[in-house]
Structures are given as C-alpha cells and as structure tokens.
Amino acid sequence: MFISPLLVKSQYVGGAYYKRKLAEAEPPKTYTWKDIYVDTPLYVGMINRIKFTDIDLQQYTIEFSSFNSYKQSGNVQEYEATFTAPGTTSLICRNKLTGKTAYIYHYKIKRLPADEFKEEPVFSIENAYGNKIGLSSLKNAKKVVISNDLAFKSAQVYFSGTGFKSVWTQTLTQSSLKELDSLIALCQPGSQIIFDNIYITAKNGKAYGIEGKSYTVITDEELKKIQDNSLAEFRRLINLDFVRGTIYFSGANFSTIQQVFGKDMNTEKHKVSERCAPGSVITFDNCVYKNEKGILTVLENRSIKLQ
C-alpha cells in the first residue's frame, strides 16, 4: 500500500494524515513494471510526505521524473518532495540489484486552493508553435510571454541537441531574450531548449512558479507545413455540422474567452471565427456533429492555435 500524507511547515494538515488506499502492487515480472495512477495529488508550496508501507526501500532506489526537490525523511520508509509549479510527475522505484524499474507512481501536481488561478498561466516564446519553433522564428524572437498579461520573472534555460556538445544552461531574468542571444545563435534544427523553474509575478505582486516548457527547433519548411496543416484542420473542423457541444475562442483578437453553443452554434461559429488571426486558439469541447451520412459522431476534444 502507498500513502501520501501532506505536511505544511512541518505540521500535519488538520492534525492528521490524508490517506488514500491504492491498488495493490504486484511483484514485478520479467523486465516490466507496474504503473499506478494516484488520484491523491501532490501540492505546490508545501512539503509532500510520501510514505511506503508495502515496499521495502532497502531493495529499491527512488527518484522523481521531473525537476524538483526530494529527499529521504528521518523515517527510512518516507520521502519528502517539494514542487514549484503544477503539472505532472512520476515517482520511479528501481530494484537496487538489477537496476530495473519495478513500479512507477503517476501523480498530478496542483496548487493549494489559496494560490489557484482562474486560468493557469502558460509560458511561451513568441513565434513558437506549441512545442516546436522554426529556426528563423527563434532567431527573430525578442521575448517570452505569459498568458493573461502576467509578468515574467525568471527561468532556468537548458540548451542541448544539435549544435551543442553538452548541455548548456543560462538563467533568464527578464522577458527579453537578450541574455540568451549567444546560445540561440548556436541553435540549429534538432536543438532542444528547456525552460524550467519558471517564475512569474502576479498582479498581487506575489511570485508563483508555473509549469516549464520545452521546444524542438525545426526548419522553416517543417514549420510552414505544420502551419498549413493547422489552418486546413481548423477549416475542416469549423465547417462540421455540429448538433451540440461548445467551441471556445481565445488568444489573438479575443480579449476574453468567447464561446458558441446551442441551437445557433452553426451560425454563430462562422461569425466568431471571422475574427480569428495568427495566435488565436480554438477549442472544441464535448462536440457532436453529423457526418456526411447523417450519423451522429463524437469529436475528440482538441485545441488548435493558428499561426
């Protein structure tokens, strides 16, 4: 059994452990591991105490998959972990004798209720397309941006892959990319850029960590192909004959999120979509449409960002 109690400032929340019983972990079979998806989250801004009751830690090494701080507590069967930003992480248990992975515990990382945003801030390099950025777009990028007009504070940036013999790192302390100019100049298609330990300043003046972002540098031709495919996909989806669901429009040309739904969905979607421009984000949520044979079809939830 695996128990994840929470500790704030070295005091148990509410004076007691929050416990959740997980699925029993079967002994690992030949070169396979057991995935365990934990529905009790870990939290930003506190010490998360993770207690092992059915696994002998003398037989396993423990590590988290993401950048964070973790250590063994005074109790040999407990680990303490702290996180700076929401997202996901995996706790990996490896057999000390064989080095093979035995168990992987998958966690969600959340903010404490007092620190939650109405909409979680998102980091990006200007001109980036999702987790990819064209070489020319990168060379011409001037700054990083945070959604909802929040202020960037700092980040640790890692460069690797094509153009780099080893991992290079640089601290970014302003939204301008000038501090990274010398490393960006070395980038080529195939380079990898990771922004980690990202902090922003909220309107209340408080600094918050947000989820990191990684980018792969691609050729301008590859980027254009992706953009063309994105525009074609947007046109295909917006012209479907919807019968229910919601379409959200945000990003460029939308100061607030606008949505269309209900009986006038097919009429209103075209009026609103005329405002779309590079940087607009269109999200299809729980939508059902009639296909060419008149059969009701569920559209997989998705978002498209126009470039």
C-alpha positions as CSV (number, residue, x, y, z in Angstrom):
1,M,0.0,0.0,0.0
2,F,1.2,3.5,-0.8
3,I,0.2,6.5,1.4
4,S,0.7,10.2,0.5
5,P,0.2,12.3,3.6
6,L,0.7,16.1,3.4
7,L,2.8,18.3,5.6
8,V,2.7,22.1,5.7
9,K,5.6,23.9,7.5
10,S,6.4,20.6,9.3
11,Q,2.8,20.3,10.7
12,Y,0.3,17.8,9.6
13,V,-2.7,19.3,7.8
14,G,-5.7,19.2,10.1
15,G,-3.6,17.3,12.6
16,A,-3.9,14.0,10.7
17,Y,-2.7,12.2,7.6
18,Y,-4.8,12.3,4.5
19,K,-4.8,8.7,3.3
20,R,-5.9,7.0,0.2
21,K,-5.6,3.3,-0.4
22,L,-4.1,2.4,-3.8
23,A,-4.2,-0.7,-5.9
24,E,-2.0,-3.5,-4.6
25,A,1.3,-3.6,-6.4
26,E,2.1,-7.0,-7.9
27,P,5.7,-8.2,-7.8
28,P,7.5,-7.1,-11.0
29,K,7.6,-9.6,-13.8
30,T,10.5,-10.1,-16.2
31,Y,11.7,-6.6,-17.3
32,T,8.2,-5.0,-16.8
33,W,7.0,-2.5,-14.3
34,K,3.6,-1.8,-12.7
35,D,2.0,1.7,-13.4
36,I,0.0,3.1,-10.6
37,Y,-2.1,6.2,-11.2
38,V,-2.5,8.0,-7.9
39,D,-5.6,10.2,-7.6
40,T,-4.4,11.9,-4.4
41,P,-2.4,14.9,-5.8
42,L,0.8,16.4,-4.6
43,Y,0.9,20.2,-4.0
44,V,3.0,23.2,-4.8
45,G,4.3,25.3,-1.9
46,M,4.3,22.6,0.8
47,I,6.3,19.5,1.8
48,N,4.6,16.4,0.5
49,R,5.4,13.3,2.6
50,I,5.2,10.1,0.8
51,K,5.2,7.0,2.9
52,F,5.9,3.5,1.7
53,T,4.2,0.7,3.7
54,D,4.3,-2.3,1.4
55,I,7.6,-1.7,-0.4
56,D,10.9,-2.2,1.4
57,L,13.1,0.8,0.4
58,Q,16.2,-1.2,1.2
59,Q,15.5,-3.0,-2.0
60,Y,14.7,0.0,-4.2
61,T,16.0,3.4,-5.3
62,I,13.5,6.2,-5.6
63,E,13.5,9.2,-7.9
64,F,11.1,11.7,-9.4
65,S,10.9,12.1,-13.2
66,S,10.6,15.9,-13.1
67,F,12.8,18.7,-11.8
68,N,12.0,19.3,-8.1
69,S,13.5,18.7,-4.7
70,Y,13.1,15.4,-2.9
71,K,14.9,13.6,-0.1
72,Q,14.5,10.7,2.3
73,S,13.0,11.9,5.6
74,G,14.0,10.8,9.1
75,N,11.9,7.7,8.6
76,V,13.6,5.2,6.3
77,Q,10.2,4.4,4.7
78,E,9.3,8.0,3.9
79,Y,10.3,10.6,1.3
80,E,9.7,14.3,1.2
81,A,9.1,16.2,-2.0
82,T,8.5,19.8,-2.8
83,F,7.4,21.4,-6.1
84,T,7.5,24.9,-7.6
85,A,4.8,24.5,-10.2
86,P,1.7,22.5,-11.1
87,G,1.8,19.7,-13.7
88,T,2.6,16.0,-13.5
89,T,5.4,13.9,-12.1
90,S,6.2,10.2,-11.8
91,L,7.8,8.5,-8.8
92,I,10.1,5.7,-10.1
93,C,11.1,2.7,-8.0
94,R,14.1,0.7,-9.3
95,N,15.4,-2.6,-8.0
96,K,18.9,-1.9,-6.4
97,L,20.3,-5.2,-7.5
98,T,19.1,-5.3,-11.2
99,G,18.6,-1.6,-11.8
100,K,15.3,-2.5,-13.4
101,T,12.2,-0.3,-12.9
102,A,9.7,-2.1,-10.7
103,Y,6.9,0.5,-10.1
104,I,6.0,3.9,-11.4
105,Y,3.6,6.0,-9.5
106,H,2.0,8.8,-11.6
107,Y,0.9,12.0,-9.8
108,K,-0.8,15.2,-10.6
109,I,0.7,18.3,-9.0
110,K,-1.7,21.1,-8.0
111,R,-1.7,24.5,-6.4
112,L,-3.1,25.0,-2.9
113,P,-6.6,26.4,-3.0
114,A,-5.4,29.9,-1.8
115,D,-2.9,30.1,-4.7
116,E,-5.1,28.8,-7.6
117,F,-5.5,30.9,-10.7
118,K,-8.8,31.1,-12.5
119,E,-6.9,30.1,-15.6
120,E,-3.4,28.6,-15.1
121,P,-0.7,30.8,-16.7
122,V,1.1,29.5,-19.7
123,F,4.6,30.3,-20.8
124,S,5.8,30.6,-24.4
125,I,8.5,32.0,-26.7
126,E,6.9,34.5,-29.1
127,N,6.6,33.0,-32.6
128,A,6.7,29.4,-31.2
129,Y,4.2,26.8,-32.4
130,G,3.3,24.5,-29.5
131,N,6.5,22.7,-28.5
132,K,8.2,23.5,-31.8
133,I,9.8,26.6,-33.2
134,G,11.2,27.4,-36.6
135,L,14.8,28.3,-36.8
136,S,14.1,31.8,-38.3
137,S,11.3,32.3,-35.8
138,L,13.7,31.6,-33.0
139,K,16.4,33.9,-34.3
140,N,13.8,36.7,-34.7
141,A,12.1,36.1,-31.4
142,K,12.6,39.1,-29.0
143,K,10.9,37.9,-25.8
144,V,9.0,35.3,-23.8
145,V,5.3,35.8,-23.0
146,I,3.0,34.7,-20.2
147,S,-0.7,34.3,-20.8
148,N,-3.3,36.7,-19.2
149,D,-0.8,39.6,-19.4
150,L,1.1,38.3,-16.3
151,A,4.7,39.4,-15.8
152,F,7.7,37.0,-16.4
153,K,10.2,37.0,-13.5
154,S,12.8,34.3,-14.1
155,A,13.6,30.9,-15.5
156,Q,16.5,28.4,-15.9
157,V,17.1,27.6,-19.5
158,Y,18.9,24.5,-20.9
159,F,20.2,24.1,-24.4
160,S,21.2,20.7,-25.9
161,G,21.0,18.5,-29.0
162,T,22.2,19.6,-32.4
163,G,24.8,22.4,-32.2
164,F,25.7,21.6,-28.5
165,K,28.3,19.0,-27.5
166,S,26.9,19.1,-23.9
167,V,24.0,20.7,-22.0
168,W,24.4,24.4,-21.7
169,T,22.5,26.4,-19.1
170,Q,21.7,30.1,-18.6
171,T,19.4,31.9,-16.2
172,L,16.9,34.2,-17.8
173,T,15.9,37.2,-15.5
174,Q,13.8,39.3,-17.9
175,S,11.2,38.7,-20.6
176,S,13.7,39.9,-23.2
177,L,15.7,37.1,-24.8
178,K,18.9,39.1,-25.0
179,E,20.5,37.1,-22.1
180,L,20.2,34.0,-24.4
181,D,21.5,35.6,-27.6
182,S,24.8,33.8,-27.6
183,L,23.2,30.4,-27.1
184,I,20.3,31.0,-29.5
185,A,23.0,31.8,-32.1
186,L,24.3,28.2,-31.8
187,C,20.9,26.6,-32.3
188,Q,20.1,24.5,-35.4
189,P,17.3,22.3,-36.5
190,G,17.3,19.5,-33.9
191,S,18.4,21.7,-31.0
192,Q,16.4,21.3,-27.7
193,I,15.6,24.2,-25.4
194,I,14.0,23.6,-22.0
195,F,12.7,26.4,-19.8
196,D,12.4,25.2,-16.2
197,N,11.9,26.8,-12.7
198,I,9.8,29.5,-14.4
199,Y,8.5,32.2,-12.1
200,I,6.0,34.9,-12.8
201,T,4.8,37.9,-10.9
202,A,1.1,38.1,-10.4
203,K,-1.0,41.3,-10.2
204,N,-0.9,41.0,-6.4
205,G,2.9,41.2,-6.5
206,K,3.5,37.7,-5.4
207,A,5.8,35.4,-7.3
208,Y,4.5,32.0,-8.5
209,G,6.1,29.0,-10.2
210,I,4.4,27.8,-13.4
211,E,4.9,24.7,-15.5
212,G,8.0,24.5,-17.6
213,K,8.2,24.3,-21.4
214,S,10.4,22.5,-23.9
215,Y,11.0,23.3,-27.5
216,T,12.4,21.5,-30.5
217,V,14.0,23.7,-33.2
218,I,12.8,22.7,-36.7
219,T,13.4,24.0,-40.2
220,D,11.3,26.8,-41.6
221,E,9.9,24.4,-44.2
222,E,8.8,22.0,-41.5
223,L,7.1,24.8,-39.6
224,K,5.3,26.0,-42.7
225,K,4.0,22.5,-43.3
226,I,2.7,22.3,-39.7
227,Q,1.1,25.7,-40.0
228,D,-0.6,24.8,-43.3
229,N,-1.9,21.6,-41.8
230,S,-3.2,23.5,-38.7
231,L,-5.1,26.0,-40.9
232,A,-6.5,23.2,-43.0
233,E,-7.6,21.3,-39.9
234,F,-9.2,24.5,-38.5
235,R,-11.2,25.0,-41.6
236,R,-12.3,21.4,-41.7
237,L,-13.5,21.4,-38.1
238,I,-15.2,24.7,-38.2
239,N,-17.3,23.6,-41.2
240,L,-18.6,20.4,-39.5
241,D,-22.4,20.2,-38.9
242,F,-22.5,20.4,-35.1
243,V,-25.6,19.4,-33.2
244,R,-24.2,20.1,-29.7
245,G,-21.1,21.0,-27.7
246,T,-19.1,24.2,-27.2
247,I,-16.5,25.9,-29.2
248,Y,-14.2,28.3,-27.3
249,F,-12.3,31.2,-29.0
250,S,-9.3,32.8,-27.2
251,G,-5.9,34.3,-27.8
252,A,-5.2,36.9,-30.5
253,N,-8.2,39.2,-31.3
254,F,-10.1,37.9,-28.2
255,S,-9.6,39.9,-25.0
256,T,-11.9,37.4,-23.2
257,I,-12.8,33.8,-24.0
258,Q,-15.8,33.7,-26.3
259,Q,-17.9,30.6,-26.7
260,V,-20.6,29.4,-29.1
261,F,-23.0,26.6,-28.3
262,G,-26.7,25.5,-28.5
263,K,-29.1,25.7,-31.4
264,D,-27.4,28.7,-33.1
265,M,-23.9,27.1,-32.9
266,N,-23.5,26.5,-36.6
267,T,-24.5,30.1,-37.4
268,E,-22.5,31.8,-34.7
269,K,-19.3,29.8,-35.2
270,H,-18.7,31.4,-38.6
271,K,-19.4,35.0,-37.3
272,V,-16.9,34.5,-34.4
273,S,-14.3,32.6,-36.5
274,E,-14.0,35.6,-38.9
275,R,-12.1,37.3,-36.0
276,C,-9.5,34.6,-35.8
277,A,-5.9,35.5,-36.6
278,P,-2.5,34.1,-36.0
279,G,-2.3,33.5,-32.3
280,S,-6.0,32.7,-31.9
281,V,-6.8,29.4,-30.1
282,I,-9.9,27.5,-31.0
283,T,-11.0,24.7,-28.6
284,F,-13.7,22.1,-29.4
285,D,-15.2,20.7,-26.2
286,N,-17.7,17.8,-26.0
287,C,-18.8,18.4,-29.6
288,V,-21.1,16.1,-31.6
289,Y,-21.6,16.5,-35.3
290,K,-23.5,14.8,-38.2
291,N,-21.1,13.2,-40.7
292,E,-21.7,13.1,-44.4
293,K,-24.1,10.1,-43.9
294,G,-26.1,12.0,-41.2
295,I,-24.7,9.8,-38.4
296,L,-24.0,11.5,-35.1
297,T,-20.3,11.4,-34.4
298,V,-18.4,12.5,-31.3
299,L,-15.5,14.8,-32.0
300,E,-12.4,14.2,-29.8
301,N,-11.7,17.2,-27.6
302,R,-8.9,19.3,-29.1
303,S,-7.4,22.8,-29.4
304,I,-5.9,24.5,-32.4
305,K,-3.6,27.5,-32.3
306,L,-3.4,29.5,-35.6
307,Q,0.0,30.7,-36.7
